[in-house]
């Protein structure tokens, strides 16, 4: 059977971005001896964005309109009321398969930026914490149709359960632990790596995985097909072993955006490009390059799900950046 689907796991959240025209240092009072803290921050601006790793990845897959995508997750009573449901359902290639919990709120991240670009962040998991109760083996009746799943950032329990379930369903998996990487125990990391085909993360996350697992890159590559290291403005790196067991590292530059307004969600755009390349049967290297292209569109607007692009723009930027266009991208 020809595999035609992508499975997305991770967080769905609202991002609230606020601005503070002063320095936090002048707004905070701390008495370490009495263990007393007081802070009053009056935000002068506030913007609500749709976010979360799973939502950001799915949004870009929706714009590309190539992969049939199944988006799983746990959301609260505000998911539909605040427009997130309709925002995702406008894409005909995305199947929204979320559990809605009427007694909880959808996860939310509150971020305040001061005049010196310092950040104050408060995160509320809400319904996201219920992700650990989802059983994909019950929900998915056609696992053979999925070319890849991505197990992205949410609770450790949920990611661990999903790794087991995806292994049982025989769906190849990209492991994307993200910000919660430091919370994994050694044995849990080892178990998930053994059940994954690709590991993706930034410098800090990959180094933390090596530290906690006590494995080198070469050791990790005994379990996974490749390591993809994202490095922000420095591009990314594709690390793999050939059939003679020799390790190779290929640097992938960023694609130059028209302008940079906000880097939030660029990594999730990269992941959407990677998954699209895989479903088109592109090489893993070309899939990473496609990831770099999609990430470059994300940074051109504020918010991780506000950019708009089409396939022709993707082809043009790919050619401009790498000097060729993969055959798989032509004629779609």
C-alpha positions as CSV (number, residue, x, y, z in Angstrom):
1,X,0.0,0.0,0.0
2,X,1.3,3.5,-0.9
3,X,1.8,5.5,2.3
4,X,0.1,8.9,2.1
5,X,-0.2,10.2,5.6
6,X,1.7,12.1,8.3
7,X,0.9,11.8,12.0
8,X,1.5,14.8,14.2
9,X,1.8,14.6,18.0
10,X,2.7,17.5,20.3
11,X,1.3,20.6,22.0
12,X,-1.6,22.8,20.9
13,X,-1.5,26.1,22.8
14,X,-2.4,29.7,22.7
15,X,0.6,32.1,22.9
16,X,0.0,35.5,24.6
17,X,2.9,37.9,23.8
18,X,3.1,41.1,25.8
19,X,5.4,44.1,25.8
20,X,6.8,46.0,28.8
21,X,8.4,49.4,28.1
22,X,10.7,49.3,31.1
23,X,13.3,46.8,32.5
24,X,12.2,43.9,34.7
25,X,15.0,44.8,37.1
26,X,13.2,48.0,38.0
27,X,9.9,46.2,38.5
28,X,11.0,43.4,40.8
29,X,11.6,43.4,44.6
30,X,13.3,40.4,46.1
31,X,14.2,39.8,49.8
32,X,16.2,36.5,49.8
33,X,16.4,36.4,53.6
34,X,12.6,36.6,54.1
35,X,11.9,34.7,50.8
36,X,9.7,37.5,49.7
37,X,9.1,38.5,46.1
38,X,7.0,41.2,44.6
39,X,6.7,42.3,41.0
40,X,4.2,44.5,39.1
41,X,4.5,44.6,35.4
42,X,2.0,46.7,33.3
43,X,2.1,45.4,29.8
44,X,1.6,48.0,27.1
45,X,0.7,45.5,24.3
46,X,-0.8,42.1,24.0
47,X,-1.2,39.8,21.0
48,X,-2.8,36.3,20.9
49,X,-1.4,33.8,18.6
50,X,-2.2,30.1,17.8
51,X,0.8,28.0,18.8
52,X,2.2,24.8,20.2
53,X,4.6,22.4,18.4
54,X,1.9,20.2,16.9
55,X,-0.2,23.1,15.8
56,X,2.7,25.0,14.2
57,X,3.9,21.9,12.3
58,X,0.4,21.2,11.1
59,X,-0.3,24.8,10.0
60,X,2.8,24.7,7.6
61,X,1.7,21.3,6.3
62,X,-1.7,22.8,5.6
63,X,-0.1,25.6,3.6
64,X,2.0,23.1,1.6
65,X,-1.2,21.0,1.0
66,X,0.8,17.9,0.0
67,X,0.7,15.5,2.9
68,X,-2.6,14.2,4.4
69,X,-2.1,15.0,8.0
70,X,-3.6,13.6,11.2
71,X,-3.3,15.9,14.1
72,X,-3.8,14.4,17.6
73,X,-3.8,16.2,20.9
74,X,-5.7,17.3,24.0
75,X,-7.4,20.7,24.1
76,X,-9.8,22.6,26.4
77,X,-13.1,24.3,26.3
78,X,-11.7,27.4,24.7
79,X,-10.1,25.7,21.6
80,X,-13.2,26.2,19.5
81,X,-14.5,29.3,21.2
82,X,-11.2,31.2,20.6
83,X,-11.0,30.2,16.9
84,X,-8.2,27.6,16.9
85,X,-10.4,24.8,15.7
86,X,-11.7,26.7,12.7
87,X,-8.2,28.0,12.0
88,X,-6.9,24.4,11.5
89,X,-10.0,22.9,9.9
90,X,-9.8,25.4,7.0
91,X,-7.0,23.1,5.7
92,X,-8.7,20.2,3.8
93,X,-5.6,18.0,4.1
94,X,-5.6,18.1,7.9
95,X,-7.7,15.7,9.9
96,X,-8.2,17.2,13.4
97,X,-8.4,14.3,16.0
98,X,-8.2,16.1,19.3
99,X,-9.8,15.2,22.6
100,X,-11.7,18.2,23.9
101,X,-11.9,18.5,27.7
102,X,-14.8,20.8,28.7
103,X,-13.5,21.2,32.3
104,X,-10.1,22.4,31.3
105,X,-8.5,25.2,29.3
106,X,-6.2,24.7,26.3
107,X,-2.5,25.0,27.1
108,X,-1.3,28.7,27.2
109,X,2.0,30.4,27.2
110,X,2.2,34.0,28.6
111,X,5.3,35.8,27.5
112,X,6.3,39.3,28.5
113,X,9.3,41.0,26.8
114,X,10.9,44.0,28.5
115,X,12.8,46.8,26.9
116,X,16.0,44.9,27.0
117,X,14.5,41.8,25.4
118,X,14.4,39.9,28.7
119,X,11.5,37.5,28.9
120,X,9.1,36.6,31.7
121,X,7.3,33.3,30.8
122,X,4.4,31.5,32.5
123,X,3.1,28.3,31.0
124,X,-0.1,26.6,31.9
125,X,-0.5,23.0,30.6
126,X,-4.2,22.6,31.2
127,X,-5.7,20.1,28.8
128,X,-2.3,19.3,27.4
129,X,-1.6,17.2,30.5
130,X,-4.3,14.8,29.4
131,X,-2.3,13.8,26.3
132,X,-0.9,10.9,28.3
133,X,-4.3,9.3,28.3
134,X,-4.6,9.1,24.4
135,X,-4.2,5.6,23.0
136,X,-3.2,5.7,19.3
137,X,-3.8,2.0,19.0
138,X,-7.5,2.6,19.7
139,X,-7.8,5.7,17.5
140,X,-5.8,4.5,14.4
141,X,-7.3,1.7,12.3
142,X,-5.0,2.2,9.3
143,X,-1.4,2.5,10.6
144,X,0.0,1.1,7.3
145,X,-1.0,4.4,5.6
146,X,1.4,6.6,7.6
147,X,4.8,7.3,6.2
148,X,6.0,9.0,9.4
149,X,4.9,10.3,12.8
150,X,6.6,13.0,14.7
151,X,6.6,12.7,18.5
152,X,7.0,16.3,19.5
153,X,7.2,18.2,22.8
154,X,4.6,17.7,25.5
155,X,4.7,15.8,28.8
156,X,7.3,13.1,29.4
157,X,4.5,10.6,30.1
158,X,2.7,11.4,26.9
159,X,5.8,11.2,24.7
160,X,6.8,7.9,26.3
161,X,3.4,6.4,25.8
162,X,3.3,7.6,22.2
163,X,6.7,6.1,21.5
164,X,5.5,2.7,22.7
165,X,2.2,3.0,20.8
166,X,3.9,4.1,17.5
167,X,6.3,1.2,17.8
168,X,3.3,-1.2,18.3
169,X,1.7,0.3,15.2
170,X,4.9,0.0,13.2
171,X,4.8,3.7,12.2
172,X,8.3,5.2,11.7
173,X,8.9,8.0,14.2
174,X,10.8,11.2,14.5
175,X,11.7,11.9,18.1
176,X,11.5,15.6,18.9
177,X,11.8,16.1,22.7
178,X,12.4,19.9,22.6
179,X,12.2,21.9,25.8
180,X,11.3,19.0,28.0
181,X,14.6,17.1,27.1
182,X,16.2,17.8,30.6
183,X,13.3,16.0,32.3
184,X,13.8,12.6,30.7
185,X,15.5,9.9,32.7
186,X,18.3,8.0,31.1
187,X,16.5,4.7,30.6
188,X,13.4,6.4,29.2
189,X,15.6,8.2,26.6
190,X,17.3,5.0,25.6
191,X,14.0,3.2,25.2
192,X,12.5,5.9,23.0
193,X,15.7,6.2,20.9
194,X,15.5,2.5,20.2
195,X,12.0,3.0,18.9
196,X,12.7,6.0,16.7
197,X,14.1,6.4,13.2
198,X,15.2,10.1,13.4
199,X,16.2,12.3,16.3
200,X,15.8,16.1,15.9
201,X,16.7,18.9,18.2
202,X,18.9,22.0,18.7
203,X,22.4,22.1,20.1
204,X,21.3,22.3,23.7
205,X,18.8,19.5,23.4
206,X,21.1,17.1,21.5
207,X,23.9,17.7,24.0
208,X,21.5,17.1,26.9
209,X,20.4,13.8,25.3
210,X,24.1,12.7,24.9
211,X,24.8,13.7,28.5
212,X,21.7,12.0,30.1
213,X,21.9,8.9,27.9
214,X,25.7,8.7,28.2
215,X,25.8,8.1,24.5
216,X,28.0,9.7,21.8
217,X,26.5,10.8,18.4
218,X,28.0,7.6,17.0
219,X,26.3,5.5,19.7
220,X,22.9,7.2,19.0
221,X,23.3,6.5,15.3
222,X,23.3,2.8,16.2
223,X,19.6,3.3,17.1
224,X,18.4,6.0,14.7
225,X,18.8,6.5,11.0
226,X,19.9,10.1,11.4
227,X,20.4,13.0,13.8
228,X,19.2,16.4,12.6
229,X,20.7,19.3,14.5
230,X,19.0,22.7,14.2
231,X,21.2,25.7,14.9
232,X,19.0,28.8,14.4
233,X,20.6,31.4,12.2
234,X,23.6,29.1,11.6
235,X,21.4,26.6,9.7
236,X,21.3,22.9,10.5
237,X,23.3,19.8,10.3
238,X,22.4,16.4,9.0
239,X,24.3,13.6,10.7
240,X,24.2,10.0,9.5
241,X,26.2,6.8,9.0
242,X,26.8,5.1,5.6
243,X,26.7,1.4,4.9
244,X,30.4,1.1,6.0
245,X,29.5,2.6,9.4
246,X,31.3,5.9,8.7
247,X,29.8,9.0,10.3
248,X,29.1,12.0,8.0
249,X,28.0,15.5,8.9
250,X,26.5,17.8,6.2
251,X,25.9,21.5,7.0
252,X,22.7,23.0,5.6
253,X,22.6,26.8,5.4
254,X,19.5,28.8,6.2
255,X,17.4,30.1,3.4
256,X,17.4,33.9,3.4
257,X,14.0,35.4,4.2
258,X,12.8,38.7,2.9
259,X,12.9,40.0,6.5
260,X,13.0,38.7,10.0
261,X,10.1,39.8,12.2
262,X,9.8,36.9,14.7
263,X,11.7,33.6,14.9
264,X,9.0,31.8,16.9
265,X,8.0,28.6,15.3
266,X,10.8,28.5,12.7
267,X,12.0,25.1,13.9
268,X,8.4,23.8,13.6
269,X,8.4,25.1,10.0
270,X,11.6,23.1,9.4
271,X,9.9,20.0,10.7
272,X,7.0,20.5,8.4
273,X,9.3,20.7,5.4
274,X,11.2,17.6,6.6
275,X,8.0,15.6,6.8
276,X,6.8,16.9,3.4
277,X,10.1,15.8,1.8
278,X,9.7,12.3,3.4
279,X,6.2,11.8,2.1
280,X,7.4,12.9,-1.4
281,X,10.1,10.2,-1.1
282,X,12.9,12.8,-1.3
283,X,16.3,12.0,0.1
284,X,16.7,12.8,3.8
285,X,19.2,15.5,2.9
286,X,16.8,17.2,0.4
287,X,14.1,16.9,3.0
288,X,16.2,18.8,5.5
289,X,16.9,21.4,2.9
290,X,13.2,21.7,2.3
291,X,12.8,22.2,6.1
292,X,15.2,25.1,5.9
293,X,13.1,26.7,3.1
294,X,9.9,26.4,5.1
295,X,11.5,27.8,8.2
296,X,12.5,30.9,6.3
297,X,8.9,31.8,5.5
298,X,7.9,31.5,9.2
299,X,10.2,34.2,10.4
300,X,8.8,36.8,8.0
301,X,5.7,37.5,10.2
302,X,5.0,37.8,13.9
303,X,3.6,34.6,15.3
304,X,4.2,31.0,14.3
305,X,1.0,30.6,12.3
306,X,0.5,33.9,10.4
307,X,2.8,33.4,7.4
308,X,1.4,32.6,4.0
309,X,3.3,30.9,1.2
310,X,2.6,28.6,-1.8
311,X,4.4,25.8,-3.5
312,X,5.7,28.0,-6.3
313,X,7.4,30.3,-3.8
314,X,8.9,27.3,-2.1
315,X,10.3,25.9,-5.3
316,X,11.8,29.4,-6.2
317,X,13.4,29.8,-2.8
318,X,14.8,26.3,-2.9
319,X,16.4,26.9,-6.2
320,X,17.8,30.3,-5.1
321,X,19.3,28.8,-2.0
322,X,20.6,25.5,-3.2
323,X,21.0,26.0,-7.0
324,X,18.5,23.2,-8.0
325,X,15.0,22.0,-7.3
326,X,14.4,18.3,-6.4
327,X,12.5,16.4,-9.0
328,X,10.0,15.4,-6.4
329,X,8.9,19.0,-6.0
330,X,8.3,19.6,-9.7
331,X,5.0,18.9,-11.3
332,X,3.0,18.7,-8.1
